[in-house]
Amino acid sequence: MNYIPDIYSKRVLILGCGNVLFGDDGFGPEVCKHLTENHQIPEDVGVEDCGTGVREILFDIRLSSQKIEEIIIVDAIDSGRRPGEIFEMNPDDLSPAKSDDFLIHALPTSNLLKELRDKCGIKVSILACQISHIPPQVKMGLSLPLKDGVKKAAQILAEKNFIIPSYIQNDTKLHSN
């Protein structure tokens, strides 16, 4: 019997990347935690904290017969912007130096993201946050600018109708009583 995780049957996947043990690198997982704890997730949307294992999930998606329409990678990167700034990228925006980068603090392999887009017809985007600092040794917790960025990232995802904002969710609860 083949077991296919439920996440592979979703229309849209929001994949949080990063290592929570290294400060701001935990941004992606923190956004996923915030989304699942504070927002309603539609049935056809999957939110997954991938930690540092996103390449394996992307590879499984590449090989899967399931038809995912869109993938949003949520990650913290260093692009020389203002710490906590949220911005969108596509796989073509990634530095060629990142193409085969397998470091913990790197975005997923850009070649695999491009392949999912170009060969599988999946819309791929990256919702990134400029890091403030990645500590050289284990130190949990986001810097203040990235803590603020978590809610900004959730707001952007809500504006794109990937999640239901908490204020609408709470308003619906009030009116349903």
Phi and psi restraints in degrees (value plus and minus 20) as a CYANA .aco file:
   2 ASN   PHI    -111.6   -71.6
   2 ASN   PSI     106.6   146.6
   3 TYR   PHI    -121.0   -81.0
   3 TYR   PSI     103.9   143.9
   4 ILE   PHI    -134.1   -94.1
   4 ILE   PSI      97.3   137.3
   5 PRO   PHI     -76.0   -36.0
   5 PRO   PSI     126.2   166.2
   6 ASP   PHI     -75.2   -35.2
   6 ASP   PSI     -53.1   -13.1
   7 ILE   PHI     -79.9   -39.9
   7 ILE   PSI     -49.5    -9.5
   8 TYR   PHI     -95.4   -55.4
   8 TYR   PSI     -27.8    12.2
   9 SER   PHI    -118.5   -78.5
   9 SER   PSI     -15.2    24.8
  10 LYS   PHI    -102.9   -62.9
  10 LYS   PSI     134.1   174.1
  11 ARG   PHI     -95.7   -55.7
  11 ARG   PSI     -60.0   -20.0
  12 VAL   PHI    -147.2  -107.2
  12 VAL   PSI     116.9   156.9
  13 LEU   PHI    -139.9   -99.9
  13 LEU   PSI     109.9   149.9
  14 ILE   PHI    -127.3   -87.3
  14 ILE   PSI      93.7   133.7
  15 LEU   PHI    -132.6   -92.6
  15 LEU   PSI      92.4   132.4
  16 GLY   PHI    -106.5   -66.5
  16 GLY   PSI     102.6   142.6
  17 CYS   PHI    -131.5   -91.5
  17 CYS   PSI     126.3   166.3
  18 GLY   PHI     118.5   158.5
  18 GLY   PSI     147.1   187.1
  19 ASN   PHI    -130.2   -90.2
  19 ASN   PSI      91.7   131.7
  20 VAL   PHI     -85.3   -45.3
  20 VAL   PSI     -33.1     6.9
  21 LEU   PHI    -101.4   -61.4
  21 LEU   PSI     -26.3    13.7
  22 PHE   PHI    -146.2  -106.2
  22 PHE   PSI      42.2    82.2
  23 GLY   PHI      32.1    72.1
  23 GLY   PSI    -142.1  -102.1
  24 ASP   PHI     -82.8   -42.8
  24 ASP   PSI     -37.9     2.1
  25 ASP   PHI     -83.9   -43.9
  25 ASP   PSI     -38.0     2.0
  26 GLY   PHI    -103.5   -63.5
  26 GLY   PSI      -7.1    32.9
  27 PHE   PHI     -78.1   -38.1
  27 PHE   PSI     -70.3   -30.3
  28 GLY   PHI     -77.4   -37.4
  28 GLY   PSI     -71.1   -31.1
  29 PRO   PHI     -80.0   -40.0
  29 PRO   PSI     -56.4   -16.4
  30 GLU   PHI     -86.8   -46.8
  30 GLU   PSI     -57.2   -17.2
  31 VAL   PHI     -83.5   -43.5
  31 VAL   PSI     -63.8   -23.8
  32 CYS   PHI     -81.5   -41.5
  32 CYS   PSI     -62.5   -22.5
  33 LYS   PHI     -81.3   -41.3
  33 LYS   PSI     -65.2   -25.2
  34 HIS   PHI     -81.2   -41.2
  34 HIS   PSI     -63.9   -23.9
  35 LEU   PHI     -82.1   -42.1
  35 LEU   PSI     -67.1   -27.1
  36 THR   PHI     -91.8   -51.8
  36 THR   PSI     -47.8    -7.8
  37 GLU   PHI    -108.0   -68.0
  37 GLU   PSI     -43.3    -3.3
  38 ASN   PHI    -143.6  -103.6
  38 ASN   PSI     -23.8    16.2
  39 HIS   PHI    -155.6  -115.6
  39 HIS   PSI     138.7   178.7
  40 GLN   PHI    -109.7   -69.7
  40 GLN   PSI     111.4   151.4
  41 ILE   PHI    -123.3   -83.3
  41 ILE   PSI     101.1   141.1
  42 PRO   PHI     -78.6   -38.6
  42 PRO   PSI     134.6   174.6
  43 GLU   PHI     -79.3   -39.3
  43 GLU   PSI     -50.8   -10.8
  44 ASP   PHI    -111.3   -71.3
  44 ASP   PSI      -9.9    30.1
  45 VAL   PHI    -138.2   -98.2
  45 VAL   PSI     112.6   152.6
  46 GLY   PHI    -129.5   -89.5
  46 GLY   PSI     116.0   156.0
  47 VAL   PHI    -138.8   -98.8
  47 VAL   PSI     101.1   141.1
  48 GLU   PHI    -154.8  -114.8
  48 GLU   PSI     104.5   144.5
  49 ASP   PHI     -99.6   -59.6
  49 ASP   PSI      87.0   127.0
  50 CYS   PHI    -110.5   -70.5
  50 CYS   PSI     -29.0    11.0
  51 GLY   PHI      35.7    75.7
  51 GLY   PSI    -147.8  -107.8
  52 THR   PHI    -120.4   -80.4
  52 THR   PSI     -10.0    30.0
  53 GLY   PHI    -125.6   -85.6
  53 GLY   PSI       6.2    46.2
  54 VAL   PHI     -87.3   -47.3
  54 VAL   PSI     -52.2   -12.2
  55 ARG   PHI     -79.0   -39.0
  55 ARG   PSI     -59.2   -19.2
  56 GLU   PHI     -84.6   -44.6
  56 GLU   PSI     -61.0   -21.0
  57 ILE   PHI     -86.2   -46.2
  57 ILE   PSI     -64.1   -24.1
  58 LEU   PHI     -83.1   -43.1
  58 LEU   PSI     -59.1   -19.1
  59 PHE   PHI     -84.4   -44.4
  59 PHE   PSI     -62.9   -22.9
  60 ASP   PHI     -80.9   -40.9
  60 ASP   PSI     -60.5   -20.5
  61 ILE   PHI     -83.1   -43.1
  61 ILE   PSI     -61.1   -21.1
  62 ARG   PHI     -79.8   -39.8
  62 ARG   PSI     -58.0   -18.0
  63 LEU   PHI    -108.4   -68.4
  63 LEU   PSI     -33.9     6.1
  64 SER   PHI     -94.3   -54.3
  64 SER   PSI     130.4   170.4
  65 SER   PHI    -106.8   -66.8
  65 SER   PSI     -28.8    11.2
  66 GLN   PHI     -86.5   -46.5
  66 GLN   PSI     129.2   169.2
  67 LYS   PHI    -128.2   -88.2
  67 LYS   PSI      71.2   111.2
  68 ILE   PHI    -105.3   -65.3
  68 ILE   PSI     116.9   156.9
  69 GLU   PHI    -111.0   -71.0
  69 GLU   PSI     -54.5   -14.5
  70 GLU   PHI    -169.1  -129.1
  70 GLU   PSI     121.7   161.7
  71 ILE   PHI    -145.6  -105.6
  71 ILE   PSI     110.1   150.1
  72 ILE   PHI    -135.9   -95.9
  72 ILE   PSI      96.9   136.9
  73 ILE   PHI    -109.4   -69.4
  73 ILE   PSI     107.9   147.9
  74 VAL   PHI    -132.1   -92.1
  74 VAL   PSI     100.3   140.3
  75 ASP   PHI    -173.9  -133.9
  75 ASP   PSI     139.6   179.6
  76 ALA   PHI    -120.0   -80.0
  76 ALA   PSI     114.4   154.4
  77 ILE   PHI    -157.8  -117.8
  77 ILE   PSI     149.0   189.0
  78 ASP   PHI    -131.4   -91.4
  78 ASP   PSI      85.3   125.3
  79 SER   PHI    -143.9  -103.9
  79 SER   PSI      -4.9    35.1
  80 GLY   PHI      57.9    97.9
  80 GLY   PSI      -3.5    36.5
  81 ARG   PHI    -112.2   -72.2
  81 ARG   PSI    -194.8  -154.8
  82 ARG   PHI     -92.4   -52.4
  82 ARG   PSI     109.8   149.8
  83 PRO   PHI     -72.4   -32.4
  83 PRO   PSI     111.2   151.2
  84 GLY   PHI      71.2   111.2
  84 GLY   PSI     -28.2    11.8
  85 GLU   PHI     -86.9   -46.9
  85 GLU   PSI     110.8   150.8
  86 ILE   PHI    -119.8   -79.8
  86 ILE   PSI     114.0   154.0
  87 PHE   PHI    -170.6  -130.6
  87 PHE   PSI     137.4   177.4
  88 GLU   PHI    -123.7   -83.7
  88 GLU   PSI     126.3   166.3
  89 MET   PHI    -157.8  -117.8
  89 MET   PSI     143.9   183.9
  90 ASN   PHI    -140.2  -100.2
  90 ASN   PSI     147.4   187.4
  91 PRO   PHI     -76.1   -36.1
  91 PRO   PSI     -47.9    -7.9
  92 ASP   PHI     -89.4   -49.4
  92 ASP   PSI     -40.6    -0.6
  93 ASP   PHI     -97.0   -57.0
  93 ASP   PSI     -34.3     5.7
  94 LEU   PHI     -92.1   -52.1
  94 LEU   PSI     122.1   162.1
  95 SER   PHI     -81.3   -41.3
  95 SER   PSI     119.4   159.4
  96 PRO   PHI     -77.2   -37.2
  96 PRO   PSI     -46.6    -6.6
  97 ALA   PHI     -83.9   -43.9
  97 ALA   PSI     -42.9    -2.9
  98 LYS   PHI    -103.8   -63.8
  98 LYS   PSI     -29.8    10.2
  99 SER   PHI     -72.4   -32.4
  99 SER   PSI     -62.6   -22.6
 100 ASP   PHI    -140.6  -100.6
 100 ASP   PSI       7.7    47.7
 101 ASP   PHI    -100.4   -60.4
 101 ASP   PSI     104.2   144.2
 102 PHE   PHI    -136.5   -96.5
 102 PHE   PSI       3.0    43.0
 103 LEU   PHI     -96.2   -56.2
 103 LEU   PSI     135.3   175.3
 104 ILE   PHI     -78.8   -38.8
 104 ILE   PSI     -59.2   -19.2
 105 HIS   PHI    -107.3   -67.3
 105 HIS   PSI     -11.4    28.6
 106 ALA   PHI    -117.7   -77.7
 106 ALA   PSI     133.8   173.8
 107 LEU   PHI     -84.4   -44.4
 107 LEU   PSI     142.6   182.6
 108 PRO   PHI     -77.7   -37.7
 108 PRO   PSI     138.1   178.1
 109 THR   PHI     -71.4   -31.4
 109 THR   PSI      99.3   139.3
 110 SER   PHI     -85.0   -45.0
 110 SER   PSI     -51.6   -11.6
 111 ASN   PHI     -81.7   -41.7
 111 ASN   PSI     -60.1   -20.1
 112 LEU   PHI     -88.3   -48.3
 112 LEU   PSI     -59.8   -19.8
 113 LEU   PHI     -82.9   -42.9
 113 LEU   PSI     -62.5   -22.5
 114 LYS   PHI     -85.4   -45.4
 114 LYS   PSI     -58.1   -18.1
 115 GLU   PHI     -84.7   -44.7
 115 GLU   PSI     -62.6   -22.6
 116 LEU   PHI     -80.4   -40.4
 116 LEU   PSI     -60.8   -20.8
 117 ARG   PHI     -89.5   -49.5
 117 ARG   PSI     -71.4   -31.4
 118 ASP   PHI     -99.8   -59.8
 118 ASP   PSI     -57.2   -17.2
 119 LYS   PHI    -120.4   -80.4
 119 LYS   PSI     -43.9    -3.9
 120 CYS   PHI    -126.2   -86.2
 120 CYS   PSI     -28.5    11.5
 121 GLY   PHI      51.1    91.1
 121 GLY   PSI       4.3    44.3
 122 ILE   PHI    -112.7   -72.7
 122 ILE   PSI     111.0   151.0
 123 LYS   PHI     -92.2   -52.2
 123 LYS   PSI     105.8   145.8
 124 VAL   PHI    -143.1  -103.1
 124 VAL   PSI     107.8   147.8
 125 SER   PHI    -158.8  -118.8
 125 SER   PSI     141.8   181.8
 126 ILE   PHI    -144.4  -104.4
 126 ILE   PSI     104.5   144.5
 127 LEU   PHI    -122.5   -82.5
 127 LEU   PSI      87.0   127.0
 128 ALA   PHI    -130.4   -90.4
 128 ALA   PSI     135.8   175.8
 129 CYS   PHI    -150.0  -110.0
 129 CYS   PSI     110.8   150.8
 130 GLN   PHI     -88.6   -48.6
 130 GLN   PSI     104.9   144.9
 131 ILE   PHI     -89.7   -49.7
 131 ILE   PSI     137.6   177.6
 132 SER   PHI    -115.9   -75.9
 132 SER   PSI     -68.2   -28.2
 133 HIS   PHI    -184.0  -144.0
 133 HIS   PSI     117.2   157.2
 134 ILE   PHI    -129.5   -89.5
 134 ILE   PSI      97.9   137.9
 135 PRO   PHI     -89.9   -49.9
 135 PRO   PSI     130.3   170.3
 136 PRO   PHI     -93.6   -53.6
 136 PRO   PSI     -39.3     0.7
 137 GLN   PHI    -150.4  -110.4
 137 GLN   PSI     152.8   192.8
 138 VAL   PHI     -74.6   -34.6
 138 VAL   PSI     103.9   143.9
 139 LYS   PHI    -177.6  -137.6
 139 LYS   PSI      88.0   128.0
 140 MET   PHI     -99.1   -59.1
 140 MET   PSI     134.7   174.7
 141 GLY   PHI      85.9   125.9
 141 GLY   PSI     116.9   156.9
 142 LEU   PHI    -100.7   -60.7
 142 LEU   PSI     131.7   171.7
 143 SER   PHI     -88.3   -48.3
 143 SER   PSI     141.7   181.7
 144 LEU   PHI     -76.6   -36.6
 144 LEU   PSI     -64.6   -24.6
 145 PRO   PHI     -80.3   -40.3
 145 PRO   PSI     -55.7   -15.7
 146 LEU   PHI     -98.1   -58.1
 146 LEU   PSI     -50.4   -10.4
 147 LYS   PHI     -79.9   -39.9
 147 LYS   PSI     -63.0   -23.0
 148 ASP   PHI     -85.3   -45.3
 148 ASP   PSI     -54.6   -14.6
 149 GLY   PHI     -85.7   -45.7
 149 GLY   PSI     -46.5    -6.5
 150 VAL   PHI     -78.6   -38.6
 150 VAL   PSI     -68.7   -28.7
 151 LYS   PHI     -88.0   -48.0
 151 LYS   PSI     -55.1   -15.1
 152 LYS   PHI     -84.5   -44.5
 152 LYS   PSI     -61.9   -21.9
 153 ALA   PHI     -83.1   -43.1
 153 ALA   PSI     -63.0   -23.0
 154 ALA   PHI     -80.8   -40.8
 154 ALA   PSI     -60.0   -20.0
 155 GLN   PHI     -83.8   -43.8
 155 GLN   PSI     -62.0   -22.0
 156 ILE   PHI     -82.4   -42.4
 156 ILE   PSI     -63.4   -23.4
 157 LEU   PHI     -85.3   -45.3
 157 LEU   PSI     -55.5   -15.5
 158 ALA   PHI     -88.1   -48.1
 158 ALA   PSI     -60.5   -20.5
 159 GLU   PHI     -83.0   -43.0
 159 GLU   PSI     -47.0    -7.0
 160 LYS   PHI    -110.6   -70.6
 160 LYS   PSI     -13.2    26.8
 161 ASN   PHI      44.7    84.7
 161 ASN   PSI       8.1    48.1
 162 PHE   PHI    -105.5   -65.5
 162 PHE   PSI     -45.9    -5.9
 163 ILE   PHI    -156.2  -116.2
 163 ILE   PSI     144.4   184.4
 164 ILE   PHI    -120.0   -80.0
 164 ILE   PSI     100.3   140.3
 165 PRO   PHI     -76.4   -36.4
 165 PRO   PSI     129.3   169.3
 166 SER   PHI     -80.8   -40.8
 166 SER   PSI     -55.7   -15.7
 167 TYR   PHI     -87.3   -47.3
 167 TYR   PSI     -52.6   -12.6
 168 ILE   PHI     -93.7   -53.7
 168 ILE   PSI     -62.0   -22.0
 169 GLN   PHI     -78.9   -38.9
 169 GLN   PSI     -66.2   -26.2
 170 ASN   PHI     -87.6   -47.6
 170 ASN   PSI     -58.2   -18.2
 171 ASP   PHI     -84.6   -44.6
 171 ASP   PSI     -59.3   -19.3
 172 THR   PHI     -83.8   -43.8
 172 THR   PSI     -60.9   -20.9
 173 LYS   PHI     -82.1   -42.1
 173 LYS   PSI     -60.7   -20.7
 174 LEU   PHI     -84.5   -44.5
 174 LEU   PSI     -60.6   -20.6
 175 HIS   PHI     -99.1   -59.1
 175 HIS   PSI     -36.6     3.4
 176 SER   PHI    -106.9   -66.9
 176 SER   PSI     -26.4    13.6
